[in-house]
Amino acid sequence: MRISGGALLVAIAFTVPIVVELRTILAWFGVQISVFEGLVLGLALIAALLVYAFWPEADDSPDASSSS
């Protein structure tokens, strides 16, 4: 796991206000996003965070290349 569980939880919690405020900012520029589209965007961001968090780290140590 690349980040701790607590950090992942905080990152997911910050995703919600970011998506809500993103809708507001985009509305200033005339881009309307429905609540459903915002929900899908939020879920996509959370899924990306989860993939990043659980993706195995590359082991670049010299021991890792000699063991195969």
Predicted model as a PDB file, atoms N, CA, C, CB and O in Angstrom, pLDDT in the B-factor column:
MODEL        1                                                                  
ATOM      1  N   MET A   1       0.855  -1.174   0.000  1.00 80.00           N  
ATOM      2  CA  MET A   1       0.000   0.000   0.000  1.00 80.00           C  
ATOM      3  C   MET A   1       0.898   1.232   0.000  1.00 80.00           C  
ATOM      4  CB  MET A   1      -0.971   0.001   1.228  1.00 80.00           C  
ATOM      5  O   MET A   1       1.793   1.349   0.836  1.00 80.00           O  
ATOM      6  N   ARG A   2       0.661   2.147  -0.933  1.00 84.00           N  
ATOM      7  CA  ARG A   2       1.524   3.309  -1.097  1.00 84.00           C  
ATOM      8  C   ARG A   2       1.317   4.368  -0.027  1.00 84.00           C  
ATOM      9  CB  ARG A   2       1.301   3.915  -2.442  1.00 84.00           C  
ATOM     10  O   ARG A   2       2.275   5.037   0.360  1.00 84.00           O  
ATOM     11  N   ILE A   3       0.102   4.539   0.458  1.00 86.00           N  
ATOM     12  CA  ILE A   3      -0.168   5.522   1.502  1.00 86.00           C  
ATOM     13  C   ILE A   3      -0.905   4.815   2.632  1.00 86.00           C  
ATOM     14  CB  ILE A   3      -1.001   6.734   0.949  1.00 86.00           C  
ATOM     15  O   ILE A   3      -1.492   3.749   2.447  1.00 86.00           O  
ATOM     16  N   SER A   4      -0.860   5.430   3.794  1.00 89.00           N  
ATOM     17  CA  SER A   4      -1.505   4.796   4.946  1.00 89.00           C  
ATOM     18  C   SER A   4      -3.025   4.861   4.815  1.00 89.00           C  
ATOM     19  CB  SER A   4      -1.054   5.472   6.257  1.00 89.00           C  
ATOM     20  O   SER A   4      -3.559   5.629   4.015  1.00 89.00           O  
ATOM     21  N   GLY A   5      -3.694   4.066   5.589  1.00 89.00           N  
ATOM     22  CA  GLY A   5      -5.150   4.041   5.561  1.00 89.00           C  
ATOM     23  C   GLY A   5      -5.759   5.368   5.974  1.00 89.00           C  
ATOM     24  O   GLY A   5      -6.765   5.799   5.411  1.00 89.00           O  
ATOM     25  N   GLY A   6      -5.145   6.020   6.962  1.00 92.00           N  
ATOM     26  CA  GLY A   6      -5.638   7.323   7.407  1.00 92.00           C  
ATOM     27  C   GLY A   6      -5.490   8.388   6.338  1.00 92.00           C  
ATOM     28  O   GLY A   6      -6.386   9.204   6.123  1.00 92.00           O  
ATOM     29  N   ALA A   7      -4.344   8.368   5.671  1.00 91.00           N  
ATOM     30  CA  ALA A   7      -4.120   9.351   4.599  1.00 91.00           C  
ATOM     31  C   ALA A   7      -5.075   9.109   3.442  1.00 91.00           C  
ATOM     32  CB  ALA A   7      -2.662   9.292   4.100  1.00 91.00           C  
ATOM     33  O   ALA A   7      -5.560  10.058   2.825  1.00 91.00           O  
ATOM     34  N   LEU A   8      -5.347   7.851   3.148  1.00 91.00           N  
ATOM     35  CA  LEU A   8      -6.302   7.529   2.086  1.00 91.00           C  
ATOM     36  C   LEU A   8      -7.697   8.021   2.450  1.00 91.00           C  
ATOM     37  CB  LEU A   8      -6.326   6.016   1.822  1.00 91.00           C  
ATOM     38  O   LEU A   8      -8.415   8.553   1.604  1.00 91.00           O  
ATOM     39  N   LEU A   9      -8.073   7.843   3.701  1.00 93.00           N  
ATOM     40  CA  LEU A   9      -9.390   8.303   4.153  1.00 93.00           C  
ATOM     41  C   LEU A   9      -9.499   9.827   4.056  1.00 93.00           C  
ATOM     42  CB  LEU A   9      -9.651   7.844   5.602  1.00 93.00           C  
ATOM     43  O   LEU A   9     -10.531  10.350   3.637  1.00 93.00           O  
ATOM     44  N   VAL A  10      -8.444  10.534   4.439  1.00 94.00           N  
ATOM     45  CA  VAL A  10      -8.448  11.996   4.350  1.00 94.00           C  
ATOM     46  C   VAL A  10      -8.522  12.432   2.888  1.00 94.00           C  
ATOM     47  CB  VAL A  10      -7.187  12.590   5.027  1.00 94.00           C  
ATOM     48  O   VAL A  10      -9.254  13.366   2.561  1.00 94.00           O  
ATOM     49  N   ALA A  11      -7.781  11.774   2.013  1.00 92.00           N  
ATOM     50  CA  ALA A  11      -7.804  12.128   0.587  1.00 92.00           C  
ATOM     51  C   ALA A  11      -9.194  11.916  -0.002  1.00 92.00           C  
ATOM     52  CB  ALA A  11      -6.768  11.297  -0.194  1.00 92.00           C  
ATOM     53  O   ALA A  11      -9.666  12.723  -0.803  1.00 92.00           O  
ATOM     54  N   ILE A  12      -9.845  10.831   0.397  1.00 92.00           N  
ATOM     55  CA  ILE A  12     -11.202  10.569  -0.097  1.00 92.00           C  
ATOM     56  C   ILE A  12     -12.169  11.610   0.455  1.00 92.00           C  
ATOM     57  CB  ILE A  12     -11.666   9.141   0.295  1.00 92.00           C  
ATOM     58  O   ILE A  12     -13.070  12.063  -0.251  1.00 92.00           O  
ATOM     59  N   ALA A  13     -11.980  11.990   1.720  1.00 93.00           N  
ATOM     60  CA  ALA A  13     -12.858  13.005   2.320  1.00 93.00           C  
ATOM     61  C   ALA A  13     -12.689  14.359   1.628  1.00 93.00           C  
ATOM     62  CB  ALA A  13     -12.565  13.145   3.828  1.00 93.00           C  
ATOM     63  O   ALA A  13     -13.664  15.096   1.479  1.00 93.00           O  
ATOM     64  N   PHE A  14     -11.480  14.693   1.206  1.00 93.00           N  
ATOM     65  CA  PHE A  14     -11.261  15.962   0.511  1.00 93.00           C  
ATOM     66  C   PHE A  14     -11.814  15.939  -0.913  1.00 93.00           C  
ATOM     67  CB  PHE A  14      -9.776  16.290   0.479  1.00 93.00           C  
ATOM     68  O   PHE A  14     -12.005  16.996  -1.515  1.00 93.00           O  
ATOM     69  N   THR A  15     -12.069  14.765  -1.453  1.00 92.00           N  
ATOM     70  CA  THR A  15     -12.583  14.659  -2.818  1.00 92.00           C  
ATOM     71  C   THR A  15     -13.995  15.244  -2.914  1.00 92.00           C  
ATOM     72  CB  THR A  15     -12.582  13.187  -3.278  1.00 92.00           C  
ATOM     73  O   THR A  15     -14.351  15.861  -3.919  1.00 92.00           O  
ATOM     74  N   VAL A  16     -14.783  15.049  -1.877  1.00 89.00           N  
ATOM     75  CA  VAL A  16     -16.188  15.502  -1.913  1.00 89.00           C  
ATOM     76  C   VAL A  16     -16.289  17.019  -2.074  1.00 89.00           C  
ATOM     77  CB  VAL A  16     -16.919  15.068  -0.632  1.00 89.00           C  
ATOM     78  O   VAL A  16     -16.959  17.473  -3.001  1.00 89.00           O  
ATOM     79  N   PRO A  17     -15.652  17.830  -1.208  1.00 92.00           N  
ATOM     80  CA  PRO A  17     -15.772  19.288  -1.425  1.00 92.00           C  
ATOM     81  C   PRO A  17     -15.108  19.755  -2.713  1.00 92.00           C  
ATOM     82  CB  PRO A  17     -15.164  20.037  -0.256  1.00 92.00           C  
ATOM     83  O   PRO A  17     -15.546  20.739  -3.309  1.00 92.00           O  
ATOM     84  N   ILE A  18     -14.067  19.072  -3.147  1.00 92.00           N  
ATOM     85  CA  ILE A  18     -13.415  19.464  -4.401  1.00 92.00           C  
ATOM     86  C   ILE A  18     -14.390  19.304  -5.567  1.00 92.00           C  
ATOM     87  CB  ILE A  18     -12.133  18.617  -4.645  1.00 92.00           C  
ATOM     88  O   ILE A  18     -14.477  20.175  -6.432  1.00 92.00           O  
ATOM     89  N   VAL A  19     -15.122  18.191  -5.588  1.00 91.00           N  
ATOM     90  CA  VAL A  19     -16.076  17.959  -6.681  1.00 91.00           C  
ATOM     91  C   VAL A  19     -17.220  18.972  -6.604  1.00 91.00           C  
ATOM     92  CB  VAL A  19     -16.634  16.509  -6.624  1.00 91.00           C  
ATOM     93  O   VAL A  19     -17.663  19.487  -7.630  1.00 91.00           O  
ATOM     94  N   VAL A  20     -17.693  19.256  -5.398  1.00 89.00           N  
ATOM     95  CA  VAL A  20     -18.792  20.219  -5.248  1.00 89.00           C  
ATOM     96  C   VAL A  20     -18.347  21.603  -5.696  1.00 89.00           C  
ATOM     97  CB  VAL A  20     -19.284  20.266  -3.785  1.00 89.00           C  
ATOM     98  O   VAL A  20     -19.071  22.280  -6.426  1.00 89.00           O  
ATOM     99  N   GLU A  21     -17.169  22.028  -5.269  1.00 93.00           N  
ATOM    100  CA  GLU A  21     -16.681  23.347  -5.667  1.00 93.00           C  
ATOM    101  C   GLU A  21     -16.295  23.394  -7.132  1.00 93.00           C  
ATOM    102  CB  GLU A  21     -15.497  23.744  -4.818  1.00 93.00           C  
ATOM    103  O   GLU A  21     -16.382  24.449  -7.760  1.00 93.00           O  
ATOM    104  N   LEU A  22     -15.870  22.270  -7.685  1.00 92.00           N  
ATOM    105  CA  LEU A  22     -15.558  22.227  -9.112  1.00 92.00           C  
ATOM    106  C   LEU A  22     -16.804  22.520  -9.941  1.00 92.00           C  
ATOM    107  CB  LEU A  22     -14.972  20.859  -9.496  1.00 92.00           C  
ATOM    108  O   LEU A  22     -16.732  23.195 -10.968  1.00 92.00           O  
ATOM    109  N   ARG A  23     -17.954  22.001  -9.485  1.00 91.00           N  
ATOM    110  CA  ARG A  23     -19.212  22.307 -10.178  1.00 91.00           C  
ATOM    111  C   ARG A  23     -19.479  23.807 -10.151  1.00 91.00           C  
ATOM    112  CB  ARG A  23     -20.393  21.542  -9.534  1.00 91.00           C  
ATOM    113  O   ARG A  23     -19.926  24.379 -11.144  1.00 91.00           O  
ATOM    114  N   THR A  24     -19.206  24.440  -9.020  1.00 91.00           N  
ATOM    115  CA  THR A  24     -19.434  25.881  -8.892  1.00 91.00           C  
ATOM    116  C   THR A  24     -18.496  26.660  -9.806  1.00 91.00           C  
ATOM    117  CB  THR A  24     -19.244  26.329  -7.434  1.00 91.00           C  
ATOM    118  O   THR A  24     -18.920  27.586 -10.498  1.00 91.00           O  
ATOM    119  N   ILE A  25     -17.234  26.286  -9.807  1.00 94.00           N  
ATOM    120  CA  ILE A  25     -16.251  26.989 -10.645  1.00 94.00           C  
ATOM    121  C   ILE A  25     -16.584  26.816 -12.119  1.00 94.00           C  
ATOM    122  CB  ILE A  25     -14.826  26.476 -10.362  1.00 94.00           C  
ATOM    123  O   ILE A  25     -16.508  27.771 -12.891  1.00 94.00           O  
ATOM    124  N   LEU A  26     -16.948  25.612 -12.508  1.00 92.00           N  
ATOM    125  CA  LEU A  26     -17.297  25.389 -13.913  1.00 92.00           C  
ATOM    126  C   LEU A  26     -18.560  26.147 -14.294  1.00 92.00           C  
ATOM    127  CB  LEU A  26     -17.482  23.896 -14.187  1.00 92.00           C  
ATOM    128  O   LEU A  26     -18.703  26.555 -15.447  1.00 92.00           O  
ATOM    129  N   ALA A  27     -19.476  26.342 -13.357  1.00 92.00           N  
ATOM    130  CA  ALA A  27     -20.695  27.105 -13.646  1.00 92.00           C  
ATOM    131  C   ALA A  27     -20.356  28.566 -13.931  1.00 92.00           C  
ATOM    132  CB  ALA A  27     -21.689  27.007 -12.466  1.00 92.00           C  
ATOM    133  O   ALA A  27     -21.053  29.208 -14.718  1.00 92.00           O  
ATOM    134  N   TRP A  28     -19.297  29.114 -13.308  1.00 95.00           N  
ATOM    135  CA  TRP A  28     -18.868  30.482 -13.601  1.00 95.00           C  
ATOM    136  C   TRP A  28     -18.438  30.629 -15.051  1.00 95.00           C  
ATOM    137  CB  TRP A  28     -17.725  30.891 -12.677  1.00 95.00           C  
ATOM    138  O   TRP A  28     -18.593  31.693 -15.651  1.00 95.00           O  
ATOM    139  N   PHE A  29     -17.893  29.546 -15.613  1.00 95.00           N  
ATOM    140  CA  PHE A  29     -17.432  29.580 -16.998  1.00 95.00           C  
ATOM    141  C   PHE A  29     -18.492  29.079 -17.973  1.00 95.00           C  
ATOM    142  CB  PHE A  29     -16.173  28.752 -17.143  1.00 95.00           C  
ATOM    143  O   PHE A  29     -18.209  28.882 -19.154  1.00 95.00           O  
ATOM    144  N   GLY A  30     -19.701  28.875 -17.484  1.00 94.00           N  
ATOM    145  CA  GLY A  30     -20.789  28.482 -18.361  1.00 94.00           C  
ATOM    146  C   GLY A  30     -20.883  27.001 -18.633  1.00 94.00           C  
ATOM    147  O   GLY A  30     -21.641  26.577 -19.505  1.00 94.00           O  
ATOM    148  N   VAL A  31     -20.112  26.191 -17.889  1.00 93.00           N  
ATOM    149  CA  VAL A  31     -20.158  24.740 -18.055  1.00 93.00           C  
ATOM    150  C   VAL A  31     -21.044  24.185 -16.954  1.00 93.00           C  
ATOM    151  CB  VAL A  31     -18.721  24.102 -18.011  1.00 93.00           C  
ATOM    152  O   VAL A  31     -20.716  24.298 -15.773  1.00 93.00           O  
ATOM    153  N   GLN A  32     -22.149  23.593 -17.330  1.00 92.00           N  
ATOM    154  CA  GLN A  32     -23.094  23.041 -16.363  1.00 92.00           C  
ATOM    155  C   GLN A  32     -22.865  21.544 -16.216  1.00 92.00           C  
ATOM    156  CB  GLN A  32     -24.552  23.326 -16.792  1.00 92.00           C  
ATOM    157  O   GLN A  32     -22.865  20.803 -17.200  1.00 92.00           O  
ATOM    158  N   ILE A  33     -22.673  21.114 -14.989  1.00 90.00           N  
ATOM    159  CA  ILE A  33     -22.523  19.687 -14.685  1.00 90.00           C  
ATOM    160  C   ILE A  33     -23.670  19.312 -13.756  1.00 90.00           C  
ATOM    161  CB  ILE A  33     -21.112  19.365 -14.027  1.00 90.00           C  
ATOM    162  O   ILE A  33     -23.883  19.954 -12.728  1.00 90.00           O  
ATOM    163  N   SER A  34     -24.399  18.278 -14.120  1.00 91.00           N  
ATOM    164  CA  SER A  34     -25.516  17.852 -13.279  1.00 91.00           C  
ATOM    165  C   SER A  34     -24.984  17.158 -12.024  1.00 91.00           C  
ATOM    166  CB  SER A  34     -26.466  16.907 -14.062  1.00 91.00           C  
ATOM    167  O   SER A  34     -23.801  16.832 -11.928  1.00 91.00           O  
ATOM    168  N   VAL A  35     -25.874  16.946 -11.081  1.00 90.00           N  
ATOM    169  CA  VAL A  35     -25.489  16.275  -9.839  1.00 90.00           C  
ATOM    170  C   VAL A  35     -25.004  14.857 -10.138  1.00 90.00           C  
ATOM    171  CB  VAL A  35     -26.675  16.242  -8.844  1.00 90.00           C  
ATOM    172  O   VAL A  35     -24.038  14.383  -9.541  1.00 90.00           O  
ATOM    173  N   PHE A  36     -25.683  14.190 -11.064  1.00 94.00           N  
ATOM    174  CA  PHE A  36     -25.281  12.828 -11.421  1.00 94.00           C  
ATOM    175  C   PHE A  36     -23.886  12.813 -12.040  1.00 94.00           C  
ATOM    176  CB  PHE A  36     -26.295  12.209 -12.394  1.00 94.00           C  
ATOM    177  O   PHE A  36     -23.077  11.938 -11.728  1.00 94.00           O  
ATOM    178  N   GLU A  37     -23.603  13.774 -12.911  1.00 93.00           N  
ATOM    179  CA  GLU A  37     -22.263  13.846 -13.516  1.00 93.00           C  
ATOM    180  C   GLU A  37     -21.207  14.152 -12.459  1.00 93.00           C  
ATOM    181  CB  GLU A  37     -22.225  14.918 -14.626  1.00 93.00           C  
ATOM    182  O   GLU A  37     -20.099  13.618 -12.517  1.00 93.00           O  
ATOM    183  N   GLY A  38     -21.543  15.008 -11.493  1.00 91.00           N  
ATOM    184  CA  GLY A  38     -20.628  15.284 -10.397  1.00 91.00           C  
ATOM    185  C   GLY A  38     -20.386  14.047  -9.552  1.00 91.00           C  
ATOM    186  O   GLY A  38     -19.268  13.800  -9.100  1.00 91.00           O  
ATOM    187  N   LEU A  39     -21.436  13.276  -9.342  1.00 92.00           N  
ATOM    188  CA  LEU A  39     -21.303  12.034  -8.583  1.00 92.00           C  
ATOM    189  C   LEU A  39     -20.402  11.047  -9.310  1.00 92.00           C  
ATOM    190  CB  LEU A  39     -22.676  11.407  -8.335  1.00 92.00           C  
ATOM    191  O   LEU A  39     -19.550  10.406  -8.695  1.00 92.00           O  
ATOM    192  N   VAL A  40     -20.590  10.927 -10.607  1.00 94.00           N  
ATOM    193  CA  VAL A  40     -19.750  10.023 -11.403  1.00 94.00           C  
ATOM    194  C   VAL A  40     -18.294  10.499 -11.381  1.00 94.00           C  
ATOM    195  CB  VAL A  40     -20.268   9.938 -12.867  1.00 94.00           C  
ATOM    196  O   VAL A  40     -17.378   9.686 -11.261  1.00 94.00           O  
ATOM    197  N   LEU A  41     -18.081  11.807 -11.495  1.00 92.00           N  
ATOM    198  CA  LEU A  41     -16.727  12.356 -11.432  1.00 92.00           C  
ATOM    199  C   LEU A  41     -16.088  12.080 -10.075  1.00 92.00           C  
ATOM    200  CB  LEU A  41     -16.748  13.865 -11.708  1.00 92.00           C  
ATOM    201  O   LEU A  41     -14.917  11.705 -10.003  1.00 92.00           O  
ATOM    202  N   GLY A  42     -16.849  12.262  -9.004  1.00 92.00           N  
ATOM    203  CA  GLY A  42     -16.339  11.976  -7.668  1.00 92.00           C  
ATOM    204  C   GLY A  42     -15.985  10.515  -7.494  1.00 92.00           C  
ATOM    205  O   GLY A  42     -14.945  10.186  -6.923  1.00 92.00           O  
ATOM    206  N   LEU A  43     -16.842   9.641  -7.981  1.00 94.00           N  
ATOM    207  CA  LEU A  43     -16.551   8.211  -7.881  1.00 94.00           C  
ATOM    208  C   LEU A  43     -15.327   7.834  -8.705  1.00 94.00           C  
ATOM    209  CB  LEU A  43     -17.756   7.391  -8.335  1.00 94.00           C  
ATOM    210  O   LEU A  43     -14.547   6.972  -8.299  1.00 94.00           O  
ATOM    211  N   ALA A  44     -15.155   8.473  -9.859  1.00 95.00           N  
ATOM    212  CA  ALA A  44     -13.970   8.208 -10.680  1.00 95.00           C  
ATOM    213  C   ALA A  44     -12.701   8.671  -9.967  1.00 95.00           C  
ATOM    214  CB  ALA A  44     -14.094   8.908 -12.049  1.00 95.00           C  
ATOM    215  O   ALA A  44     -11.679   7.986 -10.008  1.00 95.00           O  
ATOM    216  N   LEU A  45     -12.764   9.832  -9.314  1.00 94.00           N  
ATOM    217  CA  LEU A  45     -11.600  10.319  -8.568  1.00 94.00           C  
ATOM    218  C   LEU A  45     -11.271   9.404  -7.396  1.00 94.00           C  
ATOM    219  CB  LEU A  45     -11.846  11.742  -8.064  1.00 94.00           C  
ATOM    220  O   LEU A  45     -10.103   9.123  -7.131  1.00 94.00           O  
ATOM    221  N   ILE A  46     -12.300   8.940  -6.698  1.00 94.00           N  
ATOM    222  CA  ILE A  46     -12.078   8.029  -5.572  1.00 94.00           C  
ATOM    223  C   ILE A  46     -11.513   6.700  -6.066  1.00 94.00           C  
ATOM    224  CB  ILE A  46     -13.392   7.795  -4.793  1.00 94.00           C  
ATOM    225  O   ILE A  46     -10.629   6.125  -5.431  1.00 94.00           O  
ATOM    226  N   ALA A  47     -12.018   6.213  -7.192  1.00 95.00           N  
ATOM    227  CA  ALA A  47     -11.488   4.965  -7.761  1.00 95.00           C  
ATOM    228  C   ALA A  47     -10.021   5.138  -8.149  1.00 95.00           C  
ATOM    229  CB  ALA A  47     -12.319   4.528  -8.994  1.00 95.00           C  
ATOM    230  O   ALA A  47      -9.213   4.233  -7.941  1.00 95.00           O  
ATOM    231  N   ALA A  48      -9.672   6.305  -8.717  1.00 94.00           N  
ATOM    232  CA  ALA A  48      -8.278   6.558  -9.075  1.00 94.00           C  
ATOM    233  C   ALA A  48      -7.392   6.600  -7.836  1.00 94.00           C  
ATOM    234  CB  ALA A  48      -8.155   7.870  -9.851  1.00 94.00           C  
ATOM    235  O   ALA A  48      -6.268   6.099  -7.854  1.00 94.00           O  
ATOM    236  N   LEU A  49      -7.901   7.201  -6.757  1.00 92.00           N  
ATOM    237  CA  LEU A  49      -7.146   7.221  -5.500  1.00 92.00           C  
ATOM    238  C   LEU A  49      -6.936   5.811  -4.962  1.00 92.00           C  
ATOM    239  CB  LEU A  49      -7.870   8.078  -4.454  1.00 92.00           C  
ATOM    240  O   LEU A  49      -5.847   5.477  -4.494  1.00 92.00           O  
ATOM    241  N   LEU A  50      -7.972   4.988  -5.028  1.00 93.00           N  
ATOM    242  CA  LEU A  50      -7.857   3.617  -4.525  1.00 93.00           C  
ATOM    243  C   LEU A  50      -6.889   2.797  -5.362  1.00 93.00           C  
ATOM    244  CB  LEU A  50      -9.225   2.942  -4.506  1.00 93.00           C  
ATOM    245  O   LEU A  50      -6.112   2.008  -4.822  1.00 93.00           O  
ATOM    246  N   VAL A  51      -6.930   2.978  -6.681  1.00 93.00           N  
ATOM    247  CA  VAL A  51      -5.991   2.255  -7.551  1.00 93.00           C  
ATOM    248  C   VAL A  51      -4.568   2.673  -7.226  1.00 93.00           C  
ATOM    249  CB  VAL A  51      -6.303   2.516  -9.049  1.00 93.00           C  
ATOM    250  O   VAL A  51      -3.677   1.831  -7.116  1.00 93.00           O  
ATOM    251  N   TYR A  52      -4.351   3.990  -7.071  1.00 91.00           N  
ATOM    252  CA  TYR A  52      -3.013   4.468  -6.726  1.00 91.00           C  
ATOM    253  C   TYR A  52      -2.557   3.913  -5.378  1.00 91.00           C  
ATOM    254  CB  TYR A  52      -2.987   5.999  -6.699  1.00 91.00           C  
ATOM    255  O   TYR A  52      -1.408   3.499  -5.226  1.00 91.00           O  
ATOM    256  N   ALA A  53      -3.460   3.909  -4.408  1.00 91.00           N  
ATOM    257  CA  ALA A  53      -3.084   3.482  -3.061  1.00 91.00           C  
ATOM    258  C   ALA A  53      -2.756   1.998  -3.004  1.00 91.00           C  
ATOM    259  CB  ALA A  53      -4.199   3.796  -2.084  1.00 91.00           C  
ATOM    260  O   ALA A  53      -1.840   1.598  -2.284  1.00 91.00           O  
ATOM    261  N   PHE A  54      -3.479   1.186  -3.742  1.00 90.00           N  
ATOM    262  CA  PHE A  54      -3.277  -0.258  -3.641  1.00 90.00           C  
ATOM    263  C   PHE A  54      -2.379  -0.823  -4.722  1.00 90.00           C  
ATOM    264  CB  PHE A  54      -4.591  -0.951  -3.687  1.00 90.00           C  
ATOM    265  O   PHE A  54      -2.084  -2.018  -4.712  1.00 90.00           O  
ATOM    266  N   TRP A  55      -1.927   0.022  -5.674  1.00 88.00           N  
ATOM    267  CA  TRP A  55      -1.018  -0.466  -6.717  1.00 88.00           C  
ATOM    268  C   TRP A  55       0.331  -0.770  -6.072  1.00 88.00           C  
ATOM    269  CB  TRP A  55      -0.861   0.583  -7.881  1.00 88.00           C  
ATOM    270  O   TRP A  55       0.842   0.058  -5.319  1.00 88.00           O  
ATOM    271  N   PRO A  56       0.915  -1.921  -6.343  1.00 85.00           N  
ATOM    272  CA  PRO A  56       2.183  -2.252  -5.685  1.00 85.00           C  
ATOM    273  C   PRO A  56       3.304  -1.315  -6.135  1.00 85.00           C  
ATOM    274  CB  PRO A  56       2.568  -3.710  -5.977  1.00 85.00           C  
ATOM    275  O   PRO A  56       3.387  -0.921  -7.298  1.00 85.00           O  
ATOM    276  N   GLU A  57       4.157  -0.975  -5.180  1.00 81.00           N  
ATOM    277  CA  GLU A  57       5.283  -0.107  -5.489  1.00 81.00           C  
ATOM    278  C   GLU A  57       6.356  -0.898  -6.235  1.00 81.00           C  
ATOM    279  CB  GLU A  57       5.862   0.518  -4.199  1.00 81.00           C  
ATOM    280  O   GLU A  57       6.558  -2.086  -5.982  1.00 81.00           O  
ATOM    281  N   ALA A  58       7.036  -0.224  -7.153  1.00 78.00           N  
ATOM    282  CA  ALA A  58       8.130  -0.863  -7.871  1.00 78.00           C  
ATOM    283  C   ALA A  58       9.314  -0.965  -6.926  1.00 78.00           C  
ATOM    284  CB  ALA A  58       8.506  -0.072  -9.166  1.00 78.00           C  
ATOM    285  O   ALA A  58       9.659  -0.003  -6.240  1.00 78.00           O  
ATOM    286  N   ASP A  59       9.925  -2.121  -6.897  1.00 74.00           N  
ATOM    287  CA  ASP A  59      11.079  -2.326  -6.027  1.00 74.00           C  
ATOM    288  C   ASP A  59      12.330  -2.169  -6.876  1.00 74.00           C  
ATOM    289  CB  ASP A  59      11.036  -3.732  -5.328  1.00 74.00           C  
ATOM    290  O   ASP A  59      12.655  -3.038  -7.685  1.00 74.00           O  
ATOM    291  N   ASP A  60      13.039  -1.043  -6.684  1.00 70.00           N  
ATOM    292  CA  ASP A  60      14.221  -0.743  -7.482  1.00 70.00           C  
ATOM    293  C   ASP A  60      15.516  -1.123  -6.774  1.00 70.00           C  
ATOM    294  CB  ASP A  60      14.245   0.723  -7.829  1.00 70.00           C  
ATOM    295  O   ASP A  60      16.601  -0.755  -7.226  1.00 70.00           O  
ATOM    296  N   SER A  61      15.415  -1.839  -5.696  1.00 68.00           N  
ATOM    297  CA  SER A  61      16.630  -2.203  -4.967  1.00 68.00           C  
ATOM    298  C   SER A  61      17.412  -3.250  -5.757  1.00 68.00           C  
ATOM    299  CB  SER A  61      16.286  -2.736  -3.551  1.00 68.00           C  
ATOM    300  O   SER A  61      16.817  -4.005  -6.526  1.00 68.00           O  
ATOM    301  N   PRO A  62      18.737  -3.310  -5.583  1.00 67.00           N  
ATOM    302  CA  PRO A  62      19.550  -4.295  -6.323  1.00 67.00           C  
ATOM    303  C   PRO A  62      19.194  -5.724  -5.962  1.00 67.00           C  
ATOM    304  CB  PRO A  62      21.027  -4.063  -6.056  1.00 67.00           C  
ATOM    305  O   PRO A  62      19.370  -6.619  -6.788  1.00 67.00           O  
ATOM    306  N   ASP A  63      18.710  -5.966  -4.779  1.00 67.00           N  
ATOM    307  CA  ASP A  63      18.339  -7.328  -4.375  1.00 67.00           C  
ATOM    308  C   ASP A  63      17.143  -7.842  -5.162  1.00 67.00           C  
ATOM    309  CB  ASP A  63      18.028  -7.373  -2.882  1.00 67.00           C  
ATOM    310  O   ASP A  63      17.038  -9.043  -5.412  1.00 67.00           O  
ATOM    311  N   ALA A  64      16.235  -6.946  -5.559  1.00 58.00           N  
ATOM    312  CA  ALA A  64      15.039  -7.362  -6.287  1.00 58.00           C  
ATOM    313  C   ALA A  64      15.380  -7.844  -7.686  1.00 58.00           C  
ATOM    314  CB  ALA A  64      14.040  -6.217  -6.363  1.00 58.00           C  
ATOM    315  O   ALA A  64      14.745  -8.779  -8.175  1.00 58.00           O  
ATOM    316  N   SER A  65      16.377  -7.231  -8.359  1.00 58.00           N  
ATOM    317  CA  SER A  65      16.718  -7.640  -9.727  1.00 58.00           C  
ATOM    318  C   SER A  65      17.556  -8.914  -9.729  1.00 58.00           C  
ATOM    319  CB  SER A  65      17.475  -6.518 -10.449  1.00 58.00           C  
ATOM    320  O   SER A  65      17.496  -9.666 -10.702  1.00 58.00           O  
ATOM    321  N   SER A  66      18.325  -9.187  -8.695  1.00 56.00           N  
ATOM    322  CA  SER A  66      19.164 -10.380  -8.673  1.00 56.00           C  
ATOM    323  C   SER A  66      18.404 -11.615  -8.237  1.00 56.00           C  
ATOM    324  CB  SER A  66      20.340 -10.166  -7.762  1.00 56.00           C  
ATOM    325  O   SER A  66      18.874 -12.731  -8.462  1.00 56.00           O  
ATOM    326  N   SER A  67      17.234 -11.450  -7.615  1.00 52.00           N  
ATOM    327  CA  SER A  67      16.494 -12.610  -7.131  1.00 52.00           C  
ATOM    328  C   SER A  67      15.711 -13.311  -8.221  1.00 52.00           C  
ATOM    329  CB  SER A  67      15.562 -12.198  -6.040  1.00 52.00           C  
ATOM    330  O   SER A  67      15.270 -14.441  -8.012  1.00 52.00           O  
ATOM    331  N   SER A  68      15.517 -12.682  -9.394  1.00 50.00           N  
ATOM    332  CA  SER A  68      14.739 -13.335 -10.459  1.00 50.00           C  
ATOM    333  C   SER A  68      15.588 -14.055 -11.454  1.00 50.00           C  
ATOM    334  CB  SER A  68      13.907 -12.340 -11.176  1.00 50.00           C  
ATOM    335  O   SER A  68      15.065 -14.646 -12.399  1.00 50.00           O  
TER     336      SER A  68                                                      
ENDMDL                                                                          
END                                                                             
